[in-house]
């Protein structure tokens, strides 16, 4: 359940870049041969072979950008998986593929379906139309699904009616005490944290058992493996719906760190075995809880640059995040999507329901850096906007090109098609983030298709191709696109032997941002309509004589040494006023 590892494995098996499509074709043929050979037979051994063949086909189709077909094969692999670890691995692969296909809500429901005791009937005739936008592996009209969706609404109603008084700073303090050796087993620690969170005098918020994915004990559900818990956290937090998904993601962060402290042997093991999932967990943990800042320091320095924890925004002070229950219910949206995809949604993308927020949304699309802005509020003149994330996981600037055949490119287009306004004639605005992964692992790599050996030429070519492709997106989807720069990397010690690579990455990032400015900000050089650069990157700098660029990321904006925190929102606000975009359509 690690697409990055799968890509590395495929790369290691080929002798040249030109063979990548050949490898995909070979894998698809191997899978098809297995399907043909085992057609009409049914034994445990056959089921295991079919599962492996469907996984192979799913990975191959994903890597050629056929995301819809890939969800079908990963769903069928889940169908043939054995109960236990195999089943969790299969449903995890399927859920992650649903996200990569642009349907994170389907992935989240699949994980909770399995957690709640839902079963797939291996003998049932599940819908298997390869043209469906996202294959629904579980029964879409099912008592387990109904129970999950009803539980989400009940939980959210409690949050909105009763509320939670405990702040993110309070939670960090309680976690600190727990990590320092508070007595008791994991169950005792969870109970103490639950009592601490719900300590107000009024009736406490009760989280339905089917939603307590961090605690499989004491209820009838099946306990989620650690990596599945981290995946579900990501799907809940980064899905563009807010409401119950976001509220549950925030509340879970009071309990998940009891199992997964970021410092210590557990964290090192998770980082080693599940690198990308652990990185997301550490990042999201910071975004939700922030960092503990002493009250006297906050009082003494009103201008202190700090990230506002999403916990405080969502659970303590809704600030317009909460949906109007009469206009936008998550359960209604999910049932509509399940119905359309399982009946008449063939070959199309099901538009997401626009959340009925007190403040209008501004969607932030692209790589993982969009989460830095997630669920923060910005001011535009006399109005405000809520920044809603909709990630296209793994997106590179190079992948935006029209000729790209890869899951990130297909995912980006699905995300854009699903926005609630891209099927109208009125031009609207999105924020787009891409380029950091190019700078980290793509540009200058001799095995990466399309790049030159000289890094400077490669960066220039990449940025030009990126902007040309973005210009096409602006016309195709009738949108104004605000480009995020690539944030500089934070200071890291040179003791772990990675200083050379980090120095090269800083130089590449510097050149990438310079080229963006040259293309989008040069006087008299307006080459691209409806594309504007949010030019706040230089305000993120902190002088560092040891860096080849003379600077690193200012520590005040650092979230996890790779991403910036939500404190960047103020800089983004300022850049919006000066970038030249049409603020009336934001």
C-alpha positions in Angstrom: 0.0 0.0 0.0 2.7 2.4 -1.0 2.5 3.8 -4.6 6.0 5.4 -4.2 7.6 2.0 -3.5 5.7 0.5 -6.4 7.1 3.1 -8.7 10.6 2.5 -7.5 10.2 -1.2 -8.0 9.0 -0.7 -11.6 11.9 1.7 -12.2 14.4 -0.8 -10.9 13.1 -3.5 -13.3 13.7 -1.5 -16.5 16.9 -0.9 -18.3 15.9 2.5 -19.8 13.2 5.1 -19.6 11.8 4.0 -22.9 10.9 0.6 -21.5 8.4 1.9 -18.8 5.4 1.6 -21.1 6.6 -1.8 -22.2 6.8 -3.0 -18.6 3.2 -1.8 -18.0 2.0 -3.7 -21.1 3.8 -6.9 -19.9 2.3 -6.7 -16.4 -1.2 -6.2 -17.9 -0.7 -9.2 -20.2 0.5 -11.3 -17.2 -2.6 -10.4 -15.3 -4.9 -11.0 -18.2 -3.3 -14.5 -18.8 -4.1 -15.3 -15.2 -7.7 -14.2 -15.5 -8.1 -16.4 -18.6 -6.4 -19.4 -17.1 -8.5 -19.3 -13.9 -11.8 -18.4 -15.4 -14.6 -20.5 -13.9 -12.6 -22.1 -11.1 -12.9 -21.3 -7.4 -10.6 -22.5 -4.7 -8.6 -20.7 -1.9 -5.5 -21.1 -4.1 -7.3 -19.7 -7.1 -8.6 -16.7 -5.0 -5.0 -15.9 -3.9 -3.8 -16.0 -7.5 -6.7 -13.8 -8.7 -6.0 -11.3 -5.9 -2.3 -11.1 -7.0 -3.3 -10.7 -10.6 -5.8 -7.9 -9.9 -3.2 -6.1 -7.8 -0.7 -6.3 -10.6 -3.3 -5.0 -13.1 -4.3 -2.2 -10.7 -0.7 -1.1 -10.3 0.0 -1.2 -14.0 -3.2 0.7 -14.9 -2.5 3.3 -12.2 1.0 3.9 -13.6 -0.4 4.6 -17.0 -3.1 7.0 -15.7 -6.1 4.7 -16.1 -7.3 5.5 -12.5 -10.9 4.4 -13.0 -9.9 1.0 -14.2 -7.3 0.7 -11.5 -9.9 1.2 -8.8 -11.9 -1.7 -10.3 -8.9 -4.1 -10.1 -7.9 -3.1 -6.6 -11.6 -3.5 -5.6 -11.7 -7.0 -7.0 -8.4 -7.8 -5.3 -10.2 -6.9 -2.0 -13.0 -9.2 -3.0 -10.6 -12.2 -3.3 -8.5 -11.4 -0.2 -8.6 -13.6 2.9 -10.0 -12.3 6.1 -7.3 -10.8 8.4 -4.1 -9.0 7.4 -4.6 -9.8 3.7 -8.0 -8.2 3.8 -6.8 -5.0 5.5 -3.9 -4.7 3.0 -6.3 -5.1 0.1 -8.9 -2.6 1.4 -6.0 -0.2 2.1 -4.8 -0.5 -1.5 -8.3 0.1 -2.8 -9.0 3.1 -0.5 -5.7 4.7 -1.5 -6.5 4.1 -5.2 -9.9 5.7 -4.7 -8.1 8.8 -3.4 -5.7 8.8 -6.3 -8.7 8.5 -8.6 -10.2 11.7 -7.1 -12.7 10.0 -4.8 -11.3 10.2 -1.2 -14.8 9.9 0.3 -15.2 6.4 -1.2 -11.8 5.3 0.2 -12.8 6.6 3.7 -16.1 4.7 3.6 -14.4 1.5 2.4 -12.0 1.6 5.4 -14.8 2.3 7.9 -17.0 -0.4 6.2 -14.3 -3.0 6.9 -13.7 -1.6 10.4 -17.4 -1.9 11.2 -17.6 -5.6 10.3 -18.8 -5.2 6.7 -18.0 -8.2 4.4 -17.7 -8.6 0.7 -19.5 -11.6 -0.7 -17.0 -13.4 -2.9 -19.8 -15.0 -4.8 -21.8 -11.9 -5.4 -21.8 -10.2 -8.8 -20.3 -6.9 -7.9 -20.6 -4.2 -10.6 -17.5 -4.4 -12.8 -18.0 -1.8 -15.5 -14.5 -0.6 -16.5 -15.8 2.8 -17.6 -17.1 3.8 -14.2 -15.3 6.9 -12.7 -14.6 5.0 -9.5 -15.4 1.4 -8.9 -17.5 0.8 -5.7 -16.2 -2.5 -4.3 -18.6 -2.6 -1.2 -22.4 -2.8 -1.4 -23.4 0.9 -1.9 -26.9 0.3 -0.4 -26.1 -1.5 2.8 -27.0 -1.4 6.5 -23.3 -1.0 7.5 -22.9 2.0 5.1 -26.2 3.5 6.4 -24.9 3.1 10.0 -21.6 4.8 9.2 -23.3 7.7 7.5 -25.9 8.1 10.2 -23.2 8.0 12.8 -21.3 10.8 11.1 -24.3 13.0 11.2 -25.1 12.2 14.8 -21.5 12.9 15.8 -21.4 16.2 13.9 -24.7 17.3 15.4 -23.2 16.8 18.9 -20.1 18.8 18.0 -22.2 21.7 16.7 -24.7 21.5 19.6 -22.5 20.7 22.6 -19.1 21.7 21.3 -15.7 21.0 22.9 -14.0 23.4 25.3 -10.6 21.7 25.3 -8.1 23.6 23.1 -5.3 22.3 21.0 -2.8 23.6 23.5 -4.7 21.7 26.3 -4.4 18.5 24.2 -0.7 18.9 23.7 -0.2 19.3 27.4 -2.2 16.2 28.1 -0.2 14.2 25.5 3.0 15.5 27.0 2.0 14.1 30.4 1.0 10.8 28.9 4.3 10.4 27.0 6.3 11.1 30.2 5.2 7.8 31.7 1.6 8.0 33.0 0.7 4.5 34.4 -1.7 2.3 32.7 -2.1 0.3 29.4 -3.3 1.8 26.1 -6.9 1.4 27.1 -6.4 3.3 30.3 -4.6 6.1 28.4 -7.4 6.4 25.8 -10.0 6.6 28.6 -8.1 9.3 30.5 -7.8 11.3 27.3 -11.5 10.8 26.5 -12.4 12.0 30.0 -10.0 15.0 29.7 -11.4 16.1 26.3 -15.0 15.8 27.5 -14.5 17.3 30.9 -17.1 20.1 30.6 -20.0 20.2 32.9 -22.6 19.7 30.1 -23.3 16.3 28.5 -20.1 15.1 26.8 -19.8 14.4 23.1 -20.2 10.7 22.4 -18.3 9.4 19.4 -20.2 6.4 17.8 -18.2 3.1 18.1 -18.1 2.7 14.3 -16.2 6.0 14.0 -13.6 5.3 16.8 -11.0 3.9 14.3 -8.2 4.6 16.8 -9.7 2.1 19.4 -10.9 -1.3 18.3 -11.3 -2.6 21.8 -14.6 -2.5 23.7 -16.8 -2.6 20.6 -17.9 -5.0 17.9 -15.7 -3.6 15.1 -12.5 -5.0 13.7 -9.3 -3.2 14.9 -7.5 -1.2 12.2 -3.8 -1.9 11.6 -1.7 1.2 12.4 -0.9 2.1 8.8 -4.6 1.9 7.9 -5.4 4.3 10.7 -2.9 6.8 9.3 -4.4 6.4 5.8 -7.9 7.1 7.1 -6.7 10.1 9.0 -5.3 11.5 5.8 -8.5 10.8 3.8 -10.7 12.4 6.4 -8.5 15.6 6.9 -7.8 16.2 3.2 -11.2 15.5 1.7 -12.8 18.6 0.4 -16.0 18.3 2.5 -15.2 19.5 6.0 -18.1 18.8 8.3 -18.1 15.3 10.0 -15.0 14.1 8.1 -12.9 17.0 9.3 -14.3 17.0 12.8 -13.5 13.3 13.3 -10.0 13.8 11.9 -9.4 16.6 14.4 -10.8 14.7 17.4 -8.8 11.6 16.5 -5.6 13.5 16.9 -6.2 13.5 20.7 -5.9 9.7 20.6 -3.7 8.7 17.7 -0.5 10.2 19.3 -1.0 7.9 22.3 -0.4 5.0 19.9 2.0 6.8 17.6 4.3 9.3 19.4 6.5 11.1 16.9 9.6 10.6 19.0 10.8 7.1 20.1 11.0 3.6 18.7 7.4 3.4 17.4 7.9 6.6 15.4 11.2 5.3 14.0 9.7 2.0 13.0 6.7 3.6 11.3 8.9 6.1 9.5 11.1 3.2 8.3 8.3 0.9 7.2 5.6 3.3 6.0 7.6 6.4 5.0 4.9 8.4 3.1 2.0 7.5 5.4 4.1 8.5 8.5 5.2 11.7 6.8 1.5 12.6 6.3 0.7 11.7 9.9 3.4 14.0 11.3 2.4 16.8 9.0 -1.3 16.5 9.8 -0.6 16.2 13.5 1.1 19.6 13.4 -1.6 21.2 11.3 -4.4 20.0 13.7 -2.6 20.6 17.0 0.1 23.1 16.2 2.9 23.5 18.7 2.6 24.4 22.4 3.4 28.1 23.0 3.4 29.4 26.5 0.6 31.8 27.3 2.9 34.5 28.7 4.8 34.5 25.4 1.6 34.9 23.4 0.6 37.7 25.6 4.0 39.4 25.4 4.3 39.2 21.6 1.0 39.9 19.8 2.8 39.9 16.4 4.2 36.4 17.0 4.1 34.4 13.7 2.2 31.3 14.5 0.1 28.6 12.9 -3.5 28.5 14.1 -4.3 24.9 15.0 -7.2 23.5 12.9 -8.5 21.9 16.1 -9.3 25.3 17.5 -10.9 26.4 14.3 -13.1 23.3 13.9 -13.9 22.1 17.3 -13.6 25.1 19.6 -14.5 28.0 17.4 -16.2 27.0 14.2 -15.3 30.3 12.4 -17.6 29.5 9.5 -16.2 26.0 8.9 -19.3 24.2 10.0 -21.9 23.3 7.3 -25.5 24.3 7.5 -27.2 21.0 8.2 -30.3 21.9 6.2 -28.3 22.6 3.1 -25.3 20.3 3.0 -25.2 16.9 4.8 -22.2 14.6 4.2 -24.5 11.6 4.3 -26.6 13.0 1.5 -23.5 13.8 -0.6 -22.0 10.3 -0.1 -25.3 8.6 -0.9 -25.6 10.6 -4.1 -22.1 9.7 -5.2 -22.6 6.0 -4.4 -25.9 6.0 -6.2 -24.5 7.8 -9.3 -21.4 5.7 -9.5 -23.2 2.4 -9.1 -26.0 3.2 -11.5 -25.7 5.9 -14.1 -22.3 7.4 -13.5 -20.5 5.6 -16.2 -17.5 7.4 -17.7 -18.3 10.6 -15.9 -17.1 12.4 -12.7 -19.6 13.0 -10.0 -19.4 16.7 -8.9 -18.7 17.2 -5.2 -21.4 18.9 -3.1 -20.4 22.5 -2.4 -20.3 22.8 1.4 -22.9 25.3 2.6 -20.4 27.4 4.7 -20.9 30.7 6.4 -17.8 31.8 4.4 -17.3 31.0 0.7 -14.8 28.4 -0.2 -11.6 28.8 -2.2 -10.2 25.4 -3.4 -6.5 24.7 -3.1 -5.4 21.9 -5.5 -2.2 20.1 -6.1 0.6 18.3 -4.2 0.7 17.7 -0.4 1.7 21.4 0.2 -2.0 22.4 -0.3 -2.6 21.0 3.2 -0.5 23.8 4.6 -3.4 26.1 3.8 -6.1 23.6 4.7 -9.1 24.9 6.6 -7.5 28.3 7.2 -9.4 31.6 6.6 -8.1 34.5 4.5 -9.3 38.0 3.9 -9.8 39.4 0.4 -10.8 43.0 0.7 -13.8 43.1 3.0 -14.7 39.4 2.4 -13.3 36.2 3.7 -12.7 32.8 2.2 -12.1 29.3 3.7 -9.2 27.5 2.0 -10.5 24.0 1.2 -7.8 21.4 0.2 -8.3 18.9 -2.6 -4.9 17.1 -3.1 -3.7 15.4 -6.2 -1.2 13.3 -4.3 2.2 13.1 -5.8 1.6 15.8 -8.5 4.7 17.2 -10.2 4.8 20.3 -12.3 6.0 18.0 -15.2 2.9 15.9 -14.8 0.5 18.7 -15.6 1.5 18.4 -19.3 -1.3 17.2 -21.6 0.8 14.3 -22.9 1.4 12.8 -19.4 0.1 9.3 -18.9 0.3 8.9 -15.1 -2.1 8.7 -12.2 -1.3 12.2 -10.9 -2.3 13.8 -14.3 -5.6 11.9 -14.4 -6.3 12.7 -10.8 -5.7 16.4 -11.4 -8.3 16.5 -14.1 -10.8 14.4 -12.1 -10.4 16.9 -9.2 -11.0 19.8 -11.5 -14.1 18.2 -13.1 -15.5 17.5 -9.7 -15.4 21.1 -8.4 -18.9 22.4 -8.0 -18.3 25.3 -10.4 -16.1 24.1 -13.3 -19.2 22.9 -15.3 -20.6 26.5 -15.4 -19.8 29.4 -17.8 -18.7 31.7 -15.0 -15.0 31.9 -14.4 -13.9 31.1 -10.8 -10.6 30.8 -9.0 -8.4 28.0 -7.6 -5.0 27.9 -6.0 -2.6 25.4 -7.5 0.5 23.8 -6.0 3.2 21.8 -7.8 6.9 21.8 -8.3 8.4 20.8 -4.9 8.6 17.1 -5.9 10.2 18.0 -9.2 12.9 19.9 -7.2 13.3 17.1 -4.7 13.4 14.0 -7.0 12.8 14.9 -10.6 14.7 17.7 -12.1 18.2 16.7 -13.2 17.5 12.9 -12.7 19.0 11.1 -15.7 16.3 8.4 -15.6 13.4 10.8 -15.6 11.8 11.2 -19.0 11.9 14.6 -20.6 14.6 16.2 -18.4 18.0 17.5 -19.7 21.3 16.7 -18.1 21.9 20.4 -17.2 19.8 21.3 -14.2 19.4 25.0 -15.3 18.0 24.0 -18.7 15.8 21.3 -17.0 14.3 23.8 -14.6 13.6 26.3 -17.4 12.0 23.7 -19.6 10.0 22.3 -16.7 8.6 25.7 -15.7 7.7 26.6 -19.3 6.0 23.3 -19.9 4.2 23.6 -16.5 2.8 27.1 -17.3 1.8 26.2 -20.8 -0.2 23.3 -19.4 -1.7 25.4 -16.6 -2.8 27.9 -19.3 -4.6 25.1 -21.0 -6.3 24.1 -17.8 -7.5 27.7 -17.2 -9.3 27.6 -20.6 -10.5 24.1 -20.4 -12.2 24.5 -17.0 -12.9 28.3 -17.2 -10.9 29.1 -14.1 -8.4 31.7 -12.8 -5.4 29.9 -11.4 -3.2 31.3 -8.7 0.2 29.5 -8.6 1.9 28.8 -5.3 5.7 29.0 -5.2 7.9 26.2 -4.0 8.8 26.9 -0.3 12.5 26.7 0.6 13.6 23.8 2.7 14.1 24.1 6.4 17.5 23.9 8.1 18.6 20.3 8.9 21.7 19.1 10.6 24.5 17.9 8.3 25.3 15.0 10.6 23.1 12.5 8.9 25.0 12.5 5.6 22.3 14.1 3.4 23.7 17.7 3.3 24.9 17.4 -0.3 21.5 16.4 -1.6 19.8 19.1 0.4 22.1 21.8 -0.9 21.4 20.7 -4.5 17.7 20.8 -3.7 17.8 24.3 -2.3 19.6 25.5 -5.4 17.0 23.8 -7.7 14.1 25.3 -5.7 15.7 28.8 -5.8 16.1 28.5 -9.6 12.5 27.1 -10.0 11.0 30.1 -8.2 13.2 32.6 -10.1 12.0 31.1 -13.3 8.4 31.4 -12.2 8.9 35.1 -11.4 10.6 35.6 -14.8 7.7 34.0 -16.7 4.9 35.5 -14.7 6.1 38.8 -13.3 8.5 40.3 -15.9 7.2 43.8 -17.0 5.6 43.7 -20.4 5.7 39.9 -20.5 2.1 38.8 -20.0 2.2 35.5 -21.8 -0.5 33.7 -19.9 -4.1 34.7 -19.4 -5.7 33.9 -16.0 -2.5 32.7 -14.4 -0.9 34.6 -11.5 2.0 34.0 -9.1 1.5 34.3 -5.4 4.9 35.8 -4.9 5.4 35.4 -1.1 8.4 32.9 -1.2 11.1 35.5 -0.4 9.3 36.4 2.8 9.8 32.8 4.0 13.6 33.2 4.0 15.9 33.1 7.0 19.6 33.9 6.4 21.9 31.0 6.6 25.6 31.4 5.5 26.0 27.6 5.1 23.2 27.3 2.6 24.3 27.6 -1.1 21.4 30.0 -1.7 22.2 32.0 1.5 19.0 31.2 3.2 16.7 28.4 4.5 13.1 28.3 5.5 12.3 30.7 8.4 11.7 28.5 11.5 8.5 30.5 12.3 6.9 28.9 9.2 8.2 25.4 9.5 5.7 22.6 10.0 7.7 19.4 9.5 11.0 20.4 7.7 9.3 19.8 4.3 6.1 21.8 4.5 5.2 25.3 5.7 2.6 25.8 8.4 -0.7 27.7 8.2 1.2 30.8 9.4 1.9 31.4 5.7 -1.7 32.5 5.2 -1.0 36.1 6.1 1.8 36.2 3.4 -0.7 34.6 0.9 -3.2 37.3 1.8 -0.7 40.0 1.0 0.4 38.4 -2.3 -3.3 38.2 -3.4 -3.6 41.9 -3.3 -0.5 42.5 -5.4 -0.4 39.6 -7.9 -2.7 41.3 -10.4 -5.5 38.7 -10.4 -9.2 39.5 -10.6 -10.3 39.4 -6.9 -13.9 39.7 -7.9 -14.0 36.1 -9.1 -12.2 34.6 -6.1 
